[in-house]
Amino acid sequence: NEISEDAPSGTVVALLHVHDKDSGKNGEVRCSLDKDVPFRLEKSFDEYYRVVTASELDREQVSEYNVTVRAADGGSPALQNSAVLSLRVLDVNDN
């Protein structure tokens, strides 16, 4: 995925669908992102999430992000899985 460095805060960079076939607490999935990235995770509806920009991007500082999305169910013990989104920041002439 690519995103322009001048993308405003709240720009959607990825849509995610998470699903667990279990029922009850074992079927409830919670997702999270790493804390040190300029993106946040928003639940859109049911089993869908979107990754959006949370702050300004600066390609001269960081040209690519590998954002880890973690999913865990509500079971005991909780089962977990993760996926990595590679996001390349596109340069904009800001001079």
C-alpha positions in Angstrom: 0.0 0.0 0.0 1.1 3.6 -0.7 0.0 6.8 1.0 1.0 10.4 0.2 2.9 12.2 2.9 0.3 15.1 2.7 -2.6 12.8 3.4 -4.8 14.5 6.1 -5.3 12.9 9.5 -8.1 10.3 9.3 -7.2 9.0 5.8 -8.1 5.3 5.4 -5.0 3.3 4.4 -6.4 -0.2 4.9 -9.7 -2.1 5.5 -9.6 -5.3 7.6 -12.1 -8.1 8.1 -11.6 -10.3 11.2 -13.6 -13.4 11.9 -13.6 -16.1 14.5 -15.9 -19.1 14.0 -16.2 -19.7 17.7 -19.3 -18.5 19.7 -19.6 -16.5 22.9 -16.4 -14.9 24.3 -14.3 -17.2 22.2 -15.7 -15.6 19.1 -15.2 -12.0 20.2 -12.1 -10.5 18.5 -10.2 -7.5 19.6 -7.6 -5.8 17.3 -4.8 -3.5 18.1 -1.8 -1.7 16.5 1.7 -1.0 17.7 1.8 2.2 19.7 4.8 3.8 17.9 3.2 4.4 14.5 1.3 7.4 13.2 -1.8 5.2 12.5 -4.8 4.2 14.6 -7.4 1.4 14.3 -11.1 2.2 14.1 -13.9 -0.4 14.2 -16.3 0.4 11.4 -18.9 -2.2 12.0 -19.3 -5.9 13.1 -16.1 -7.6 12.1 -14.6 -4.7 10.0 -11.8 -2.4 11.0 -10.0 0.4 9.2 -6.4 1.6 9.6 -6.3 5.4 9.4 -3.6 8.1 9.7 -3.5 9.5 13.2 -0.9 12.3 12.5 1.0 13.9 9.7 3.5 11.8 7.8 6.9 13.0 6.7 8.6 10.9 4.0 12.0 12.5 4.7 11.8 11.2 8.3 10.2 7.7 7.6 9.7 6.4 4.0 8.0 3.1 4.9 6.1 1.7 7.8 5.6 -2.0 8.7 2.5 -1.8 10.9 1.6 -4.9 12.9 -2.1 -5.6 13.4 -2.8 -8.0 16.3 -6.0 -9.9 16.8 -7.0 -11.8 20.0 -10.2 -13.6 20.9 -11.9 -13.4 24.2 -11.2 -17.1 25.2 -9.1 -18.3 28.1 -6.4 -18.6 27.1 -6.9 -16.1 24.3 -5.9 -17.2 20.8 -3.9 -14.6 18.9 -2.8 -13.9 15.4 -1.1 -11.0 13.6 -0.5 -9.5 10.2 1.9 -6.9 8.9 0.9 -4.1 6.7 3.7 -2.5 4.6 2.9 1.1 3.9 5.1 3.2 1.6 5.0 7.0 2.1 5.0 8.8 -1.2 7.0 12.0 -1.5 5.3 15.4 -2.2 7.3 18.4 -3.1 7.0 20.4 0.1 9.6 23.1 -0.7 
